[in-house]
Amino acid sequence: MKPGKLQRQVQLAMLTAVALVLHVIESLLPPLPVPGAKIGLANVATLITLRHMDFWPGVAVSAIRSILGSIISGKFWGLGFWMSFAGATVSAVAMGISLRLSRPDASLVWTSVIGGIVHASCQLIIAVAAMRQPALFAGAPLLLGLSIITAVSIGIVCDNLDAPAQRLMQSGKRG
């Protein structure tokens, strides 16, 4: 295996581990006041991966984190798993598309907001379909509003981590 390829795999494994740790930490925090709402801490690792490693690695980090997080929490294959997995994966795809359509130096805030809206929408659709309760859509404005607020916060964190992440991702390419 070439040294560059090995380093890339190690970086991807580290970002997946960071995403999983953030996922577990978030599961230990008190719930937000809106059912189903989360801060989205693991999206920090997903966004950094999307920005610095490309589209499919970012989607992989999100999907693997969701699978492993569900196994660790004992919710694998349950409704919560499907809501998490679909929301995380589809939002990572949406954020990846957003990044591809934006300037390379664009803020990650709007990309994070897109991810937050897509994640919340996907989870809501799955919950309504699984529970056969269209009345759940009544909570959409509150869920989406909170998702936007938390996504802006995550985007600001990612903007502040962008330069250090760039240096870290490039550090092994020099030598």
N, C-alpha and C positions, 0 to 999 in steps of 0.2 A: 504494500500500500504506500502511495506517495505521501511524503510528510504533509503537504498542503491539504490533502484529502483527510488524513488522520486528524489534523488540527481542526478542520471544519466539523468533523464528526464529534470531536471533544467539545467544541463550542456549542454545537447543537444539543448535546447531552447536558451540558451545564445550563443552558437556557431552559431546557425542559425541566431540569431539577429545580431551578429557581421558580418556574411557573408552578410546579407542584407544591413547593414549600409555601408560596404565596396563597395558593388554593387552600391548603390545610390551615394556614394562619387565619385566612378569612372565615373558614368554617368554625373557628373557635370564637370569633367576635360575636357580640350580641346582634340579633337580627335587626335589619332596618325596619322602619315603620310600615313599609308597604310589602305585602306578601309576595315572595318570589324575587324581591329586589336584592341585589348584591352590589358591593363596591366595585368588584372587577379587578382586584389586585393582580391576578395572574395575567391580565391583559398587558401589564407592563412588559413581561417577558415576550409575549406574543408580538406586540408592536415593535419591540427592539429587534426581534428575529425577522419580522417582515421587512423592516427598514434595512437591516445590515446583512441578512443572509438570503433573502428573496422570498417569493410567494409560497412555494410548497413547503419549505422548512418552517415557515411561520404557521401555516395551517397544521402541519404535523405537530408542532409544539402544543398548539391549542387542543388538538384532538387527543394526543397522548396524555396530556395533563388532565383532561376531563375523564378519560378512562381510568388512569391510575388513581386520581382523586376519588372517584366513585368506588373503586375497589377498597381503598384505604378506609373510606367512611362507611363501608358496608352497604352502599346503596346501588351496587352494580346491577344492571338490568331492570331496576325499578323505574317508575315514572320520573323521579328526580334525575336519574342518570340520563334518560333520553332527553329531558329538557335541557340539562347541562351540556350534553354532548352535541346535540343539534344546535343549540344556541351558540356554543363556543366555536364550533366548526364553521357554521354559516357566517357568523360575524367575522371570523378570521378571513374567510374568503372575501367578504365585503370590504374589510379593511385592506386586504391585499390589492384588490381592484382599485380602491381609492388611492392607495399609494402609487400604483402604476400610472394613474391618470393625473397625478399631481407632480409638481416640481420636486426634484430630489432633496431640496433644502426646505421644503414646506413644513410648517408646524404639524405635529402629530395630534393636535387637539381635535381638528375636524375629522381626522381619520378615526380617532377614538370615539367621537360622538356617533359617527356612522356605525361603528361596531356596537356601541351601546344600544342604539335604536334597533338595529337588526337583531341583536341578542334578545332583548326584551320582547320584541314582536314575535320572534320564533318561539320563545318559551310560552308566550301567551296563546299562540295558535295551537301548540301541542297540548297545553292544559285544557283549552276549550274542547279540542277534539277528543282527548282521552276521557274527560269527565262529562262530556256532552252537556256542557253548561255555558251556552252563549252569553249568559249574564256576566260571566267573568270579564268580557270585553268592557264592561262599565268601569273597571279599574285601570284601563289602558292609559288614560291621560296621566294619572298619578304615577303609574309604573314607568311610563316613557319620560315624564318630567324628571323623576328621580334618576333614571338611567342617563339622561343628558347631563345632569349635575355631576354624577359620579364619573362619567366619561370625560368631562372637561377636566376634572381633577387628575384622572389617570393620564390624560394627554399632556397636561402641564408637567407632571412627573417625568413622562417620557421625553418631553422636550429638554428638560434639564439633565437627563441621563444620556441624551443623544451623542454629545461630543465625547464623553468618557467611553461610551459603548463603541463608538467609531474607533477610538484609539486602541481599545482592547481587542477589537476584532481584527485590526490591522497589525497589531504588535508582532504576531508570529510570521507575517509575510515578509519581513525584512531579513530574516536570516537564518 
